[in-house]
Amino acid sequence: MCSGGWQCLLSCVYRKKLRSKFGLPKEPCADCCVHCCFGPLALCQEYVELKHSGLDHSKGWVGPPNCPPTAPPQFPPLMYR
């Protein structure tokens, strides 16, 4: 019945974070039960909750606020002549 083992677990953890951040009730059942039994519906519900909280999905992920962009780490070459 679970739509994907690890996907279900990760979605469950993310749902708990959303609930704690926005003060949402644990209804109609536990987070893992919701994602394992109703995965697509749970994702739609989370999308609507984030949209109603004012999140602009068209911007995508831009990183934490007030953090300057970082360059990838520089590594020395592995081979020498």
Secondary structure per residue as TSV (DSSP state, phi and psi in degrees):
chain	resnum	aa	ss	phi	psi
A	1	M	-	360.0	-27.1
A	2	C	-	-71.7	134.9
A	3	S	S	-79.0	-5.0
A	4	G	-	166.4	117.9
A	5	G	H	-45.6	-68.4
A	6	W	H	-71.6	-34.3
A	7	Q	H	-59.5	-42.6
A	8	C	H	-62.8	-43.4
A	9	L	H	-66.7	-44.9
A	10	L	H	-65.8	-39.8
A	11	S	H	-64.3	-36.4
A	12	C	H	-62.9	-44.5
A	13	V	H	-64.4	-42.2
A	14	Y	H	-64.1	-39.2
A	15	R	H	-63.5	-38.9
A	16	K	H	-61.9	-40.3
A	17	K	H	-64.1	-42.9
A	18	L	H	-63.0	-43.1
A	19	R	H	-61.4	-43.2
A	20	S	H	-70.6	-35.2
A	21	K	H	-69.6	-41.1
A	22	F	H	-104.0	3.7
A	23	G	T	65.7	38.9
A	24	L	-	-85.6	143.8
A	25	P	-	-72.5	157.3
A	26	K	-	-89.0	73.1
A	27	E	-	-130.5	151.7
A	28	P	S	-81.6	-12.0
A	29	C	S	-154.2	-172.9
A	30	A	-	-62.4	155.8
A	31	D	H	-59.0	-45.5
A	32	C	H	-65.0	-37.0
A	33	C	H	-63.7	-42.6
A	34	V	H	-61.6	-46.5
A	35	H	H	-74.6	-32.6
A	36	C	H	-73.6	-35.7
A	37	C	H	-93.5	-31.4
A	38	F	S	-133.0	50.2
A	39	G	H	-49.8	-58.8
A	40	P	H	-61.0	-38.0
A	41	L	H	-67.9	-36.3
A	42	A	H	-64.9	-41.1
A	43	L	H	-64.4	-40.0
A	44	C	H	-63.5	-41.0
A	45	Q	H	-63.7	-42.2
A	46	E	H	-64.7	-39.2
A	47	Y	H	-60.0	-46.1
A	48	V	H	-64.6	-41.1
A	49	E	H	-61.9	-43.6
A	50	L	H	-67.1	-37.8
A	51	K	H	-64.5	-42.0
A	52	H	H	-70.4	-22.1
A	53	S	T	-82.6	-4.1
A	54	G	T	102.5	5.7
A	55	L	-	-73.6	131.3
A	56	D	-	-94.9	103.8
A	57	H	G	-68.9	-21.5
A	58	S	G	-69.4	-20.4
A	59	K	G	-79.9	-21.4
A	60	G	-	70.3	-162.8
A	61	W	-	-87.8	121.7
A	62	V	-	-114.0	3.1
A	63	G	-	93.5	176.6
A	64	P	S	-63.9	146.2
A	65	P	T	-67.4	152.5
A	66	N	T	64.3	20.8
A	67	C	-	-111.4	126.8
A	68	P	-	-68.4	150.7
A	69	P	-	-63.9	144.2
A	70	T	-	-110.8	148.7
A	71	A	-	-87.1	153.8
A	72	P	-	-64.5	152.5
A	73	P	-	-64.5	146.3
A	74	Q	-	-98.2	129.8
A	75	F	-	-116.4	144.6
A	76	P	-	-68.9	155.1
A	77	P	-	-62.0	146.2
A	78	L	S	-84.5	-23.8
A	79	M	-	-118.1	137.8
A	80	Y	-	-119.5	152.0
A	81	R	-	-102.1	360.0
